Amino acid sequence: MDSYNDIWELVRKYCRDHVSETIYTLWLEPLQLVSFEDDKVILSASEFKANIIRSKFHQLLNDAFEQYMGFPVTVEIRSEGKESGPAEPAPAVSSKPKSDHPMVNEELTFDTFVVGSSNTFAHAAALAVANAPGEAYNPLFIYGNSGLGKTHLLYAICEKIAANDPDVKILYTRGEDFTNELIKSIQNQTTDAFHDKYRTVDVLLVDDVQFIAGKDRTQEEFFHTFNALVQDNKQIVLTSDRPPKEIANLEDRIRTRFEWGLLADIQPPDIETRMAIIKRKADHYDLELPDEVVLYIADHIKNNVRQLEGTVKKLHAYYDINNQKPTVQNATKAIKDIQNDAQPVPVTIDNILNEVARTYGTTVENITSEKRNSNITKARQAAMYIVREITGLSHEKIGEAFGGKHHSTVIYNIDQAEKSMEKDPSVRATI
């Protein structure tokens, strides 16, 4: 070797060979070699990239230097403009109190998101945006099929930003809801209030943005909202089931703006990631799953994270209610129920509502209403809990099925049902 610079070039090549081209270009290529003395290397990058590199690629850099030096090397990542310091490990899961921010869902955070080869780039990009909203990538456009974790990342961004600065004004919505709110504002002549709601936020997250395509007035409104936020350096994060170029009936001026920032796709998880997701969900329920059950589930559900989690929820329900230990036979039954096309989710929900109404001596209309009578409230809590356990639907979707209730209301009701089951064995038996 003629110099340490030669070693650095070999290290860069090693890293490039061990990650995708996109990840290398985005995170590792910008690294600069600051100094190299004895067994200590100092590298630098911008502050938000340095944080990601420390948590995601520190071990890769260590391995690369050891490969060409022949002995372990201490790698320190410096944020540009700051004094050198030891490389920081990935942040540990903390026991922080629950956030009361309306846009935070404690179940959908970066800590609970299982990272694998199919979603590494999207996860890293989302984390970068959460750490530096309005500075990293604007807009961030995440796309992929249903059930792969796009909404999870949106809520993880919300949670991270709110934790860093509780005063940040965050708004999560869906493309369909944006359209419906616009129509209502036109009907009620409240478009000024609509503009204030969407154009004065610090962070706007739009799930399933493809739904605005083909709706002229909605696209016009979204175009101006987009421009207003970006001009003020406000962060926009969008998700879709396909990349902008494949969204039919989307105006070119909007398509190009979607492509301004960073496009990140999520693919179906590989089997190792699927197994990790299953184990994490089982740990969440304190459910001990034998390895053969984990492998069986991972081998039979390949394209939908939500179904993986739903299967584990169902096995937990079998054990919790009937004391049936998780077996391959029970996993087969759970998977069949989850994937049963003969009974769509809406039919399942209807059946649950009807049975809960019968059991509690009330009506489905009462359960889905705003009535707060004690018996109706208990029935509503039980119904929401059962729907979540059986269908694996998100809190947002459950809220829709219960008369358009907010996801925070669903979380509260499920939490109350769980507390009642813990305190009263008869409630547990009934549910």
C-alpha positions in Angstrom: 0.0 0.0 0.0 1.4 3.4 -0.9 -0.8 5.3 1.6 -3.8 5.2 3.9 -5.7 6.7 1.0 -5.2 3.5 -0.9 -6.6 1.5 2.0 -9.6 3.9 2.1 -10.3 3.2 -1.5 -10.3 -0.5 -0.9 -12.6 0.0 2.1 -15.0 1.9 -0.1 -15.0 -0.8 -2.7 -15.6 -3.4 0.0 -18.6 -1.5 1.3 -19.9 -1.0 -2.2 -19.8 -4.8 -2.8 -21.7 -5.5 0.4 -24.7 -3.2 0.0 -26.9 -2.1 -2.9 -25.8 0.6 -5.3 -28.5 2.9 -4.1 -27.6 2.5 -0.4 -23.9 2.9 -1.1 -24.5 6.1 -3.1 -26.8 7.5 -0.5 -25.0 6.8 2.7 -21.4 5.6 2.3 -20.1 7.4 -0.8 -20.3 10.8 0.9 -18.0 9.7 3.8 -14.7 11.6 3.9 -11.5 10.3 5.4 -10.4 12.8 8.1 -7.4 11.0 9.7 -5.8 7.6 10.0 -3.4 7.0 12.9 -2.3 3.6 14.1 -5.5 1.7 14.8 -7.9 4.6 14.8 -9.8 6.0 11.8 -11.9 9.2 11.7 -14.5 9.6 9.0 -16.9 12.5 8.5 -20.4 13.1 7.0 -23.2 15.6 7.4 -24.8 15.4 10.9 -28.0 13.5 9.9 -26.1 11.1 7.7 -23.5 10.5 10.3 -26.2 9.4 12.8 -27.6 6.9 10.3 -24.1 5.6 9.4 -23.3 5.1 13.1 -26.4 3.1 13.7 -26.6 1.1 10.4 -23.2 0.8 8.8 -20.6 1.0 11.7 -20.0 -2.7 11.7 -19.6 -2.9 8.0 -16.9 -0.2 8.1 -15.2 -2.0 11.0 -15.1 -5.2 9.0 -13.9 -3.5 5.9 -10.9 -1.9 7.6 -10.0 -5.1 9.4 -10.1 -6.9 6.1 -7.3 -4.8 4.6 -5.4 -3.9 7.8 -5.2 -7.4 9.2 -6.2 -6.2 12.7 -9.2 -4.6 14.3 -9.5 -0.8 13.8 -11.5 1.7 15.8 -13.8 3.7 13.4 -15.1 7.0 14.6 -17.8 8.9 12.6 -17.6 12.6 13.0 -20.5 15.0 12.2 -19.1 17.7 9.9 -18.4 20.8 11.9 -18.2 18.9 15.2 -15.3 17.6 17.3 -14.4 14.0 16.9 -16.0 11.6 19.3 -16.4 7.8 19.7 -18.8 6.2 17.3 -22.2 6.0 18.8 -24.0 2.6 18.9 -27.6 2.2 17.7 -30.0 3.7 20.2 -31.4 1.2 22.6 -35.1 0.7 23.1 -36.0 2.9 25.9 -38.8 2.8 28.5 -39.9 6.3 27.7 -43.5 7.2 28.6 -46.1 7.0 26.0 -46.5 10.1 23.8 -49.8 11.9 23.9 -49.3 13.4 20.5 -52.4 12.7 18.4 -50.3 11.5 15.4 -48.3 8.9 17.4 -49.1 5.2 17.5 -46.9 3.5 20.1 -47.2 0.1 18.3 -45.8 1.6 15.0 -42.3 3.0 15.7 -38.8 2.5 14.3 -38.1 0.2 17.3 -40.9 -2.2 16.3 -40.1 -2.1 12.5 -38.2 -5.2 11.5 -35.5 -4.3 9.0 -34.5 -6.7 6.3 -33.0 -6.6 2.8 -36.4 -5.8 1.3 -36.9 -2.6 3.2 -33.5 -1.4 4.4 -33.4 1.6 2.0 -36.9 2.8 2.8 -36.3 2.4 6.5 -33.0 4.3 6.4 -34.6 7.1 4.3 -37.6 7.4 6.7 -35.2 7.6 9.6 -33.2 10.3 7.9 -36.4 12.3 7.3 -37.5 11.8 10.9 -34.2 13.1 12.2 -34.0 16.1 9.9 -37.5 17.0 8.6 -37.4 19.4 5.7 -33.7 18.9 5.3 -33.1 15.3 4.2 -35.4 14.3 1.3 -38.4 16.3 0.3 -40.7 14.7 -0.6 -39.9 11.2 0.5 -42.1 8.8 -1.6 -42.4 5.3 -0.3 -44.1 2.7 -2.6 -44.9 -1.0 -2.5 -47.7 -3.5 -2.3 -50.3 -3.5 0.5 -49.3 -5.0 3.9 -45.5 -4.4 3.6 -45.0 -1.7 6.2 -45.5 1.7 4.4 -48.0 2.9 7.0 -45.8 1.6 9.8 -43.0 3.8 8.5 -45.3 6.9 8.3 -46.2 6.5 11.9 -42.6 5.8 12.9 -41.7 9.1 11.4 -44.5 10.8 13.3 -43.3 9.2 16.6 -39.6 10.1 16.1 -40.3 13.7 15.1 -42.7 14.2 18.0 -40.2 12.7 20.4 -37.5 15.1 19.1 -39.7 18.1 19.2 -43.3 17.8 20.7 -44.2 21.3 19.3 -43.8 20.2 15.6 -47.2 20.3 13.9 -47.7 16.9 12.2 -50.6 15.8 10.0 -51.3 12.3 8.8 -54.0 11.7 6.2 -54.9 9.4 3.3 -55.4 10.3 -0.3 -59.0 9.3 -0.1 -59.6 11.4 3.1 -57.9 14.4 1.5 -60.4 14.2 -1.4 -63.4 13.7 0.9 -62.4 16.7 3.1 -61.9 18.9 0.0 -65.4 18.0 -1.3 -66.9 18.7 2.1 -65.1 22.1 2.4 -66.4 23.1 -1.1 -70.0 22.1 -0.1 -69.8 24.0 3.2 -67.8 26.9 1.8 -65.0 26.3 4.2 -62.1 26.0 1.8 -60.1 28.6 3.7 -60.2 26.4 6.8 -59.1 23.5 4.6 -56.2 25.5 3.3 -55.2 26.4 6.8 -55.3 22.8 8.0 -53.1 21.4 5.2 -50.8 24.4 4.4 -49.7 25.4 7.9 -48.3 22.1 9.1 -44.6 21.3 9.6 -44.9 17.7 8.4 -47.5 16.3 6.1 -47.8 12.5 5.6 -50.2 11.2 3.0 -50.9 7.5 2.8 -52.1 5.9 -0.4 -51.7 9.2 -2.4 -52.5 7.3 -5.6 -56.2 7.9 -4.8 -56.0 11.6 -5.8 -55.3 10.5 -9.4 -58.0 11.2 -11.9 -59.7 13.8 -9.7 -59.1 17.2 -11.3 -60.0 19.5 -8.4 -58.3 17.3 -5.8 -55.1 17.3 -7.9 -55.3 21.0 -8.3 -55.6 21.5 -4.5 -52.8 19.0 -3.8 -50.5 20.7 -6.3 -50.9 24.1 -4.5 -50.6 22.5 -1.0 -47.4 20.7 -2.1 -45.9 23.8 -3.4 -46.8 25.9 -0.4 -45.2 23.4 2.0 -42.0 22.7 0.0 -41.4 26.5 -0.4 -41.5 26.8 3.4 -39.1 23.9 3.8 -41.9 21.8 5.4 -41.5 18.0 5.1 -43.8 15.9 2.9 -43.9 12.1 3.0 -46.1 10.1 0.6 -46.9 6.4 0.2 -48.4 4.6 -2.8 -48.9 1.1 -4.0 -46.8 2.0 -7.1 -44.1 4.5 -8.2 -45.3 7.9 -9.6 -44.6 6.9 -13.2 -47.1 4.0 -12.9 -50.0 6.0 -11.3 -52.6 6.3 -14.1 -54.4 9.6 -14.6 -51.9 11.5 -12.5 -51.1 15.0 -13.8 -47.5 15.4 -15.1 -46.9 18.4 -12.9 -47.7 16.4 -9.8 -45.8 13.3 -11.0 -42.6 15.4 -11.4 -43.0 16.8 -7.9 -43.4 13.4 -6.5 -40.1 12.5 -8.1 -38.3 15.6 -6.9 -37.1 14.1 -3.7 -36.3 10.4 -3.0 -38.2 7.3 -4.2 -37.9 4.3 -1.9 -39.6 1.0 -2.6 -40.5 -1.8 -0.2 -40.4 -5.4 -1.5 -41.9 -8.5 0.1 -39.6 -9.7 2.9 -37.3 -12.6 2.5 -37.7 -15.6 4.7 -35.2 -14.5 7.4 -37.0 -11.2 7.7 -40.4 -12.9 7.8 -39.2 -15.1 10.6 -37.8 -12.1 12.5 -41.2 -10.4 12.2 -43.0 -13.4 13.5 -40.7 -13.8 16.5 -40.9 -10.1 17.3 -44.7 -10.2 17.3 -44.7 -13.4 19.4 -42.4 -11.6 21.9 -44.9 -8.8 22.0 -47.5 -11.2 23.3 -45.1 -13.2 25.4 -46.0 -16.1 23.2 -43.4 -18.9 22.9 -43.4 -20.1 19.3 -41.4 -23.3 18.5 -38.9 -22.9 15.6 -40.9 -25.2 13.4 -44.0 -23.1 13.8 -42.1 -19.9 13.0 -40.6 -21.5 9.9 -44.0 -22.9 8.8 -45.7 -19.6 9.0 -42.8 -17.8 7.2 -42.9 -20.4 4.5 -46.6 -20.1 3.9 -47.1 -16.3 4.1 -44.6 -14.6 1.8 -46.0 -11.3 0.6 -47.8 -9.7 3.4 -46.4 -8.5 6.8 -49.9 -7.8 8.1 -50.9 -11.4 7.5 -47.8 -12.6 9.3 -48.7 -10.6 12.3 -52.3 -11.5 12.1 -51.4 -15.2 12.2 -49.4 -14.7 15.4 -52.3 -12.8 16.9 -54.6 -15.7 16.1 -52.2 -18.2 17.7 -52.0 -16.0 20.7 -55.8 -15.9 20.9 -56.0 -19.8 20.6 -53.6 -20.0 23.6 -55.1 -17.2 25.6 -58.7 -18.3 25.3 -58.5 -22.1 24.9 -55.0 -22.8 26.2 -54.0 -24.3 22.9 -50.3 -24.2 22.6 -48.8 -23.1 19.2 -48.3 -26.1 16.9 -47.9 -26.5 13.2 -51.5 -27.8 13.1 -52.8 -24.7 14.8 -50.7 -22.5 12.6 -52.3 -24.2 9.6 -55.7 -23.3 10.9 -54.7 -19.7 11.7 -53.2 -19.2 8.3 -56.3 -20.6 6.6 -58.5 -18.2 8.6 -56.3 -15.2 7.8 -56.2 -16.0 4.1 -59.8 -17.2 3.7 -61.0 -15.5 0.6 -64.5 -16.9 1.0 -65.2 -14.6 3.9 -63.8 -11.1 3.3 -62.8 -9.0 6.3 -66.0 -6.9 6.2 -68.1 -10.0 6.6 -65.9 -11.1 9.5 -66.4 -7.8 11.2 -70.2 -8.0 10.6 -70.2 -11.4 12.2 -68.2 -10.2 15.2 -70.4 -7.1 15.7 -73.6 -9.2 15.5 -72.3 -11.8 18.0 -71.0 -9.1 20.4 -74.4 -7.3 20.2 -76.3 -10.5 20.9 -74.0 -11.4 23.9 -74.2 -7.9 25.5 -77.9 -7.5 24.8 -77.6 -4.4 22.5 -77.5 -3.6 18.8 -74.8 -3.2 16.2 -76.0 0.4 15.6 -75.4 1.2 19.3 -71.9 -0.3 19.3 -70.9 1.7 16.2 -72.6 4.9 17.5 -71.3 7.6 19.9 -73.4 6.4 22.8 -71.6 6.0 26.1 -73.9 3.9 28.2 -71.9 1.5 30.3 -73.2 -1.7 28.6 -72.7 -0.2 25.1 -69.2 1.0 26.0 -68.2 -2.4 27.3 -69.7 -4.0 24.1 -67.8 -1.6 21.9 -64.5 -2.3 23.7 -65.0 -6.0 23.4 -65.9 -5.8 19.7 -62.9 -3.6 18.9 -60.6 -6.0 20.8 -61.9 -9.0 19.0 -61.8 -7.4 15.6 -58.2 -6.6 16.1 -57.3 -10.1 17.3 -59.2 -11.9 14.6 -58.5 -9.7 11.5 -55.2 -8.1 12.3 -56.5 -4.8 10.8 -54.8 -1.5 11.7 -56.4 0.8 14.2 -57.4 3.2 11.4 -59.3 0.5 9.5 -61.0 -0.7 12.7 -62.1 2.9 13.3 -63.6 3.0 9.8 -65.6 -0.1 10.5 -66.9 1.4 13.8 -68.6 4.5 12.2 -65.4 6.4 11.3 -63.9 6.6 14.8 -60.4 8.0 15.1 -57.5 5.5 15.6 -56.8 7.0 19.1 -60.3 6.1 20.1 -59.8 2.5 18.9 -56.5 2.2 20.8 -58.2 3.5 24.0 -61.1 1.0 23.7 -58.8 -1.9 23.1 -56.6 -0.9 26.0 -59.7 -0.7 28.3 -60.8 -4.2 27.1 -57.4 -5.6 27.9 -57.4 -4.0 31.4 -60.9 -5.4 32.1 -59.9 -8.9 31.0 -56.9 -8.7 33.4 -59.0 -7.6 36.3 -62.2 -9.7 35.8 -62.0 -13.4 34.7 -65.7 -13.3 33.7 -64.9 -10.5 31.1 -62.1 -12.6 29.7 -64.4 -15.6 29.5 -67.1 -13.6 27.7 -64.7 -12.1 25.2 
